[in-house]
């Protein structure tokens, strides 16, 4: 009879549960969501707003941890005693911290790779998800905090302006100048009037999103008319 290796089995089951919570860059769904898409389970539980994929993943992860703990108790008594002392902490980190850390690492690695080999403003990301705008009392003035990240290995000095198709590649009216050191992510405050915005940008603000902006390398600015 083949002896069950609880450490291998536990690690495999935990990894399967963890895999179900992994997201690819740009994909709002996890592997678990894709796995259940179109199935009877999804149709049944989605109607009741039950997050079936995370629940199933948590069950698999908990089962994997339990099997690994059994192996520790049988084979590694000294380590099992340490595990018992910090059991809740270890379980909490594995269940709640593992997937966010891995997803963040995947996203960061993918972005770094996509920006590698680029130079100047092409190596700077305007992160709309971390940017926000709001109107002040007079309703014509808008205050924003935008987030920029420099993927270059050296510092850059940039100018920020509204994005306009007809003046693409040229700096017309600068909203702000910003300096970014290597690999820096920075929040930059901006203040402007709604009268400076075109129709599309006004729609973006009214829908709660930040307006499109253009970035210009101050060393290579081509002045607009």
C-alpha positions in Angstrom: 0.0 0.0 0.0 1.3 3.4 -1.0 1.9 5.7 2.0 0.3 9.1 1.7 2.8 11.9 1.8 0.7 14.5 3.6 3.2 17.2 3.0 3.2 16.8 -0.7 -0.6 16.3 -0.9 -1.2 19.3 1.4 1.1 21.6 -0.6 -0.6 20.5 -3.8 -4.1 21.2 -2.5 -3.1 24.5 -1.0 -1.4 25.5 -4.3 -4.6 24.6 -6.2 -6.7 26.8 -3.9 -4.1 29.6 -4.2 -4.1 29.3 -8.0 -7.9 29.9 -8.1 -7.3 33.4 -6.6 -4.6 34.5 -9.0 -5.3 37.2 -11.6 -3.5 37.9 -14.8 -2.6 41.5 -15.4 -5.5 43.4 -16.9 -8.0 40.6 -16.2 -10.6 41.5 -13.5 -11.4 37.8 -13.0 -9.4 35.2 -11.1 -8.6 31.7 -12.5 -11.4 30.5 -10.1 -13.9 32.8 -11.7 -13.0 31.5 -15.2 -13.1 27.9 -14.0 -16.7 28.2 -12.8 -17.9 30.5 -15.7 -21.0 29.0 -17.4 -21.4 26.2 -14.9 -24.5 25.3 -12.8 -22.6 26.3 -9.7 -22.1 29.9 -11.0 -25.7 30.2 -12.1 -27.0 29.0 -8.7 -24.7 31.0 -6.4 -24.3 34.2 -8.4 -28.1 34.7 -8.1 -27.6 34.8 -4.3 -24.5 37.0 -4.6 -22.3 34.3 -3.0 -18.6 34.7 -3.9 -18.3 31.0 -4.7 -14.7 31.0 -6.2 -13.0 32.6 -3.1 -15.0 30.4 -0.8 -14.0 27.2 -2.7 -10.4 28.4 -2.8 -10.4 29.1 0.9 -11.7 25.5 1.6 -8.9 24.0 -0.5 -6.3 26.2 1.1 -7.5 25.3 4.6 -7.5 21.6 3.7 -4.0 21.9 2.4 -2.8 23.6 5.6 -4.5 20.9 7.7 -2.9 18.0 5.8 0.5 19.7 6.1 -0.1 20.2 9.9 -0.8 16.5 10.2 2.5 15.7 8.5 4.3 18.1 10.8 2.8 16.4 13.8 3.8 12.9 12.5 7.2 13.6 11.1 8.5 16.9 12.5 7.4 17.2 16.1 9.8 20.1 16.9 8.3 22.2 14.0 4.8 21.2 14.9 5.2 22.7 18.4 6.3 26.0 16.8 3.4 25.8 14.4 0.9 25.3 17.4 2.2 28.5 19.1 1.6 30.7 16.0 -1.2 28.7 14.3 -3.7 31.5 13.9 -1.1 33.9 12.7 0.3 31.4 10.1 -3.2 30.4 8.9 -4.2 34.1 8.6 -1.1 35.0 6.6 -1.5 32.0 4.3 -5.3 32.5 3.7 -5.4 36.3 3.6 -1.9 37.4 2.5 -0.6 34.9 0.0 -2.8 35.7 -3.0 -2.7 39.5 -2.7 1.1 39.3 -2.5 1.4 37.0 -5.5 -1.1 39.1 -7.5 0.8 42.3 -6.7 4.1 40.7 -7.7 2.7 39.5 -11.0 1.2 42.9 -11.8 4.4 44.7 -10.9 6.6 42.3 -12.9 4.3 42.6 -15.9 4.3 46.4 -15.8 8.1 46.5 -15.3 8.5 44.2 -18.3 6.1 46.2 -20.5 8.0 49.4 -19.7 11.5 47.9 -20.0 13.4 49.2 -23.0 11.4 52.4 -23.2 12.8 55.8 -22.6 11.7 59.2 -21.5 7.9 59.7 -20.9 7.3 56.3 -22.5 8.7 54.8 -19.3 6.3 56.8 -17.1 2.9 55.4 -16.2 -0.1 57.6 -15.4 -2.0 55.4 -12.9 -5.6 56.4 -13.2 -6.7 53.9 -10.6 -4.7 55.7 -7.9 -5.7 59.2 -9.1 -8.7 61.3 -8.1 -10.3 64.6 -8.7 -13.0 66.8 -7.0 -14.6 70.2 -7.5 -14.1 73.0 -5.0 -16.7 75.4 -3.8 -16.9 77.6 -6.9 -17.6 74.5 -9.0 -15.4 75.8 -11.8 -12.2 74.8 -10.1 -11.0 71.2 -10.0 -8.4 69.8 -7.7 -6.7 66.5 -8.6 -4.1 64.2 -7.2 -2.7 62.1 -10.0 -0.2 59.2 -9.5 2.8 58.8 -11.8 5.4 56.0 -11.7 8.8 56.2 -13.3 10.1 52.8 -14.4 13.4 54.3 -15.6 16.7 53.6 -13.7 17.4 57.4 -13.7 15.5 60.5 -12.7 13.3 62.4 -15.1 11.7 65.9 -15.1 8.3 66.1 -16.9 5.6 68.6 -17.8 2.0 67.6 -17.5 -0.7 69.0 -19.8 -4.2 68.0 -20.9 -4.2 65.4 -23.7 -5.4 66.9 -27.0 -5.2 64.9 -30.2 -4.5 68.0 -32.3 -1.4 69.0 -30.2 -0.1 65.5 -29.7 3.7 65.5 -29.1 3.7 69.2 -28.3 3.4 71.0 -25.0 0.8 73.8 -25.1 -0.3 74.8 -21.6 1.5 73.1 -18.8 -0.4 72.2 -15.7 2.6 71.3 -13.6 6.2 70.2 -13.7 7.3 67.2 -11.7 10.6 65.5 -11.0 10.7 61.7 -10.5 13.7 59.8 -9.2 14.4 56.3 -10.5 11.6 53.8 -9.9 9.6 56.4 -8.0 5.8 56.4 -7.7 4.5 59.9 -6.8 1.2 61.6 -6.2 1.1 65.0 -7.9 -1.4 67.8 -7.0 -3.1 69.6 -9.9 -5.5 72.5 -10.0 -7.3 73.8 -13.1 -10.5 75.3 -14.3 -13.3 73.3 -16.0 -13.2 75.9 -18.8 -9.9 74.4 -19.9 -11.5 71.0 -20.5 -13.0 69.8 -23.7 -16.3 67.9 -23.9 -14.7 64.4 -23.5 -12.7 65.5 -20.5 -15.8 67.0 -18.9 -17.7 63.7 -19.4 -14.8 61.9 -17.7 -15.0 64.2 -14.7 -18.8 63.9 -14.4 -18.5 60.1 -14.5 -16.0 60.2 -11.6 -12.9 59.4 -13.6 -9.8 61.5 -14.0 -9.2 63.3 -17.3 -6.7 62.2 -20.0 -3.3 63.8 -19.5 -0.2 64.1 -21.6 3.4 63.8 -20.3 6.3 65.7 -21.9 10.0 65.3 -21.3 11.3 68.8 -20.4 14.6 68.1 -22.2 12.9 67.3 -25.5 9.9 69.6 -25.6 8.6 70.7 -29.0 6.8 73.9 -28.4 3.3 74.3 -29.8 2.1 77.3 -31.7 
